[in-house]
Amino acid sequence: MANERFDNAKRNKADEFYTQLVDIEKEMNHYKDFFKGKVVFCNCDDPRISNFFKYFALKFNELGLKKIITTCYKNQDVDLFTQNDCEKAVYIEYTGNPNDPTNTDFSTIEVKELKGNGDFRSAECVELLKQADVVITNPPFSLFREYMAQLIKYEKKFIILGNVNALTYKETFSLIKESKVWLGYSIHSGDREFGVPDSYPLKAANSRIDKEGKKYIRVKGVRWFTNIDYTERHDELVLYKNYTPEEFPKYENYDAINVDASTDIPKDYEGVIGVPITFLDKYSPDQFEIIGLGIVGSCEFTNERRMEILDKNGLPTGKYTINAKGTLYRKHLDSDIKPAAFKDCETGQLYQSIYARILIKRKK
């Protein structure tokens, strides 16, 4: 049990990333009209250092907010996190300061202690969640499935950060397909810089320490996830290419063509198209319909080939799979730089898997 608590503590500590104020502002600018009269809940944020709280407190009057509630998690095994034995899970409820109309003096805000550890799943945090109109925060990426499920269960509006790979989770993709969740506006590519605790080890090359000694790391594949509509979400992708079977070959195990870049989607193809998951950065629900995810369990493959798995040099491994480990695949092309990954056990034909494709179709 002690080892389990320690593993959980390390996991939660590794997820303790502090979102930059500039990234918060860039995204929130697209929802300004939504916030009037709303209770905003930031339930993964230490109010004393959170830029989410800082942003909404500074913009309290401008946005016309009703209240900000902020809670943070602190493991009760305090020695696993800090040398300060008094550290507790805390929260605040902020309704503006009539004596400070500019909302720049936070010294009078009372920081209260929570009874429990501040986990977003705890009973007292769920009661605070019930009061909220919208949840906005950077939740632990390792708990993204549970976090999203809670928001959906309590029918909350939200704008939260997550990893782009969460799009391939069965639960998340189902919400995307049903147009109950979509990506936010301001992050479509690249990585983002986050602050980290002083105890966080800086091992990667994409990390730094500023002049004040604060630590930062850059994280790839970050996206905003939301269920609040915004105007730009309905901008349609400009299509300019014409379909040719040579440029857009079909998969061997599904009736769809493969497109490697969203901007290359042919303008005159009416069938099903497989595109990278980053297509969702440009997805307009008015232009395309999402059919499924190109992996086993999300779509029904048209054949079941037994294949031998090849190594990175294209040599046999003696290991076997069905349908390229459950993904879409196509014949290996001579022009491909990478060696084929699979060989048909019956015919000897070489194949390549096409990982993480979203299957879409143009709307009439």
Solvent accessible surface area in square Angstrom, and as a share of the most:
residue,aa,sasa,rsa
1,M,164,0.73
2,A,64,0.50
3,N,119,0.61
4,E,98,0.44
5,R,108,0.39
6,F,91,0.38
7,D,78,0.40
8,N,52,0.27
9,A,3,0.02
10,K,105,0.44
11,R,85,0.31
12,N,21,0.11
13,K,38,0.16
14,A,47,0.37
15,D,28,0.15
16,E,42,0.19
17,F,36,0.15
18,Y,64,0.24
19,T,6,0.04
20,Q,38,0.17
21,L,53,0.26
22,V,85,0.49
23,D,16,0.08
24,I,0,0.00
25,E,65,0.29
26,K,108,0.46
27,E,0,0.00
28,M,0,0.00
29,N,68,0.35
30,H,55,0.25
31,Y,7,0.03
32,K,76,0.32
33,D,144,0.75
34,F,44,0.18
35,F,0,0.00
36,K,158,0.67
37,G,43,0.42
38,K,53,0.23
39,V,11,0.06
40,V,0,0.00
41,F,0,0.00
42,C,0,0.00
43,N,3,0.01
44,C,36,0.21
45,D,11,0.06
46,D,21,0.11
47,P,11,0.07
48,R,119,0.43
49,I,96,0.49
50,S,12,0.08
51,N,39,0.20
52,F,4,0.02
53,F,8,0.03
54,K,85,0.36
55,Y,5,0.02
56,F,0,0.00
57,A,0,0.00
58,L,66,0.33
59,K,39,0.16
60,F,12,0.05
61,N,91,0.47
62,E,112,0.50
63,L,9,0.04
64,G,29,0.28
65,L,12,0.06
66,K,128,0.54
67,K,42,0.18
68,I,0,0.00
69,I,0,0.00
70,T,0,0.00
71,T,0,0.00
72,C,5,0.03
73,Y,57,0.22
74,K,26,0.11
75,N,19,0.10
76,Q,90,0.40
77,D,43,0.22
78,V,30,0.17
79,D,101,0.52
80,L,59,0.29
81,F,27,0.11
82,T,41,0.24
83,Q,168,0.75
84,N,77,0.39
85,D,108,0.56
86,C,106,0.63
87,E,37,0.17
88,K,81,0.34
89,A,1,0.01
90,V,9,0.05
91,Y,37,0.14
92,I,2,0.01
93,E,65,0.29
94,Y,11,0.04
95,T,88,0.51
96,G,19,0.18
97,N,28,0.15
98,P,125,0.79
99,N,139,0.71
100,D,19,0.10
101,P,95,0.60
102,T,88,0.51
103,N,2,0.01
104,T,88,0.51
105,D,64,0.33
106,F,62,0.26
107,S,98,0.63
108,T,99,0.57
109,I,32,0.16
110,E,116,0.52
111,V,62,0.36
112,K,80,0.34
113,E,116,0.52
114,L,16,0.08
115,K,199,0.84
116,G,30,0.28
117,N,48,0.24
118,G,1,0.01
119,D,22,0.11
120,F,9,0.04
121,R,95,0.35
122,S,28,0.18
123,A,82,0.64
124,E,47,0.21
125,C,1,0.00
126,V,19,0.11
127,E,94,0.42
128,L,17,0.09
129,L,1,0.01
130,K,103,0.44
131,Q,88,0.39
132,A,4,0.03
133,D,56,0.29
134,V,0,0.00
135,V,0,0.00
136,I,0,0.00
137,T,0,0.00
138,N,14,0.07
139,P,1,0.01
140,P,22,0.14
141,F,41,0.17
142,S,63,0.41
143,L,15,0.07
144,F,4,0.02
145,R,115,0.42
146,E,81,0.36
147,Y,0,0.00
148,M,5,0.02
149,A,59,0.46
150,Q,19,0.09
151,L,0,0.00
152,I,60,0.30
153,K,147,0.62
154,Y,62,0.24
155,E,155,0.69
156,K,24,0.10
157,K,88,0.37
158,F,0,0.00
159,I,0,0.00
160,I,0,0.00
161,L,2,0.01
162,G,0,0.00
163,N,39,0.20
164,V,19,0.11
165,N,85,0.44
166,A,1,0.01
167,L,1,0.01
168,T,30,0.17
169,Y,50,0.19
170,K,161,0.68
171,E,86,0.38
172,T,1,0.01
173,F,11,0.04
174,S,45,0.29
175,L,22,0.11
176,I,5,0.03
177,K,98,0.42
178,E,92,0.41
179,S,51,0.33
180,K,109,0.46
181,V,1,0.01
182,W,29,0.10
183,L,9,0.05
184,G,2,0.02
185,Y,79,0.30
186,S,28,0.18
187,I,5,0.02
188,H,71,0.32
189,S,76,0.49
190,G,54,0.52
191,D,36,0.19
192,R,51,0.19
193,E,29,0.13
194,F,3,0.01
195,G,8,0.07
196,V,7,0.04
197,P,12,0.08
198,D,115,0.60
199,S,79,0.51
200,Y,41,0.16
201,P,78,0.49
202,L,53,0.26
203,K,182,0.77
204,A,58,0.45
205,A,112,0.87
206,N,57,0.29
207,S,29,0.19
208,R,109,0.40
209,I,101,0.51
210,D,38,0.20
211,K,213,0.90
212,E,137,0.61
213,G,42,0.40
214,K,109,0.46
215,K,40,0.17
216,Y,31,0.12
217,I,20,0.10
218,R,94,0.34
219,V,23,0.13
220,K,149,0.63
221,G,16,0.15
222,V,1,0.00
223,R,9,0.03
224,W,1,0.01
225,F,0,0.00
226,T,0,0.00
227,N,22,0.11
228,I,10,0.05
229,D,75,0.39
230,Y,21,0.08
231,T,113,0.66
232,E,56,0.25
233,R,22,0.08
234,H,68,0.30
235,D,90,0.47
236,E,99,0.44
237,L,27,0.13
238,V,125,0.72
239,L,29,0.14
240,Y,128,0.49
241,K,50,0.21
242,N,87,0.44
243,Y,64,0.24
244,T,55,0.32
245,P,80,0.50
246,E,144,0.65
247,E,85,0.38
248,F,6,0.02
249,P,36,0.23
250,K,95,0.40
251,Y,11,0.04
252,E,46,0.21
253,N,0,0.00
254,Y,39,0.15
255,D,91,0.47
256,A,0,0.00
257,I,0,0.00
258,N,6,0.03
259,V,1,0.01
260,D,95,0.49
261,A,41,0.31
262,S,9,0.05
263,T,63,0.37
264,D,35,0.18
265,I,0,0.00
266,P,0,0.00
267,K,89,0.38
268,D,75,0.39
269,Y,32,0.12
270,E,87,0.39
271,G,24,0.23
272,V,28,0.16
273,I,0,0.00
274,G,0,0.00
275,V,0,0.00
276,P,23,0.14
277,I,20,0.10
278,T,57,0.33
279,F,1,0.00
280,L,12,0.06
281,D,14,0.07
282,K,83,0.35
283,Y,31,0.12
284,S,0,0.00
285,P,19,0.12
286,D,77,0.40
287,Q,23,0.10
288,F,1,0.00
289,E,82,0.37
290,I,10,0.05
291,I,48,0.24
292,G,2,0.02
293,L,4,0.02
294,G,0,0.00
295,I,48,0.24
296,V,101,0.58
297,G,82,0.78
298,S,48,0.31
299,C,17,0.10
300,E,154,0.69
301,F,29,0.12
302,T,97,0.56
303,N,39,0.20
304,E,121,0.54
305,R,70,0.26
306,R,129,0.47
307,M,0,0.00
308,E,19,0.09
309,I,32,0.16
310,L,15,0.08
311,D,52,0.27
312,K,173,0.74
313,N,103,0.53
314,G,24,0.23
315,L,103,0.51
316,P,84,0.53
317,T,56,0.32
318,G,51,0.49
319,K,136,0.58
320,Y,104,0.40
321,T,20,0.12
322,I,81,0.41
323,N,3,0.01
324,A,1,0.00
325,K,132,0.56
326,G,10,0.09
327,T,14,0.08
328,L,0,0.00
329,Y,0,0.00
330,R,28,0.10
331,K,97,0.41
332,H,43,0.19
333,L,72,0.36
334,D,147,0.76
335,S,96,0.62
336,D,37,0.19
337,I,174,0.88
338,K,152,0.64
339,P,61,0.38
340,A,5,0.04
341,A,34,0.27
342,F,9,0.04
343,K,66,0.28
344,D,7,0.04
345,C,56,0.34
346,E,166,0.74
347,T,101,0.59
348,G,36,0.35
349,Q,58,0.26
350,L,66,0.33
351,Y,5,0.02
352,Q,25,0.11
353,S,41,0.27
354,I,15,0.08
355,Y,151,0.57
356,A,9,0.07
357,R,29,0.11
358,I,1,0.00
359,L,0,0.00
360,I,0,0.00
361,K,71,0.30
362,R,63,0.23
363,K,97,0.41
364,K,212,0.90
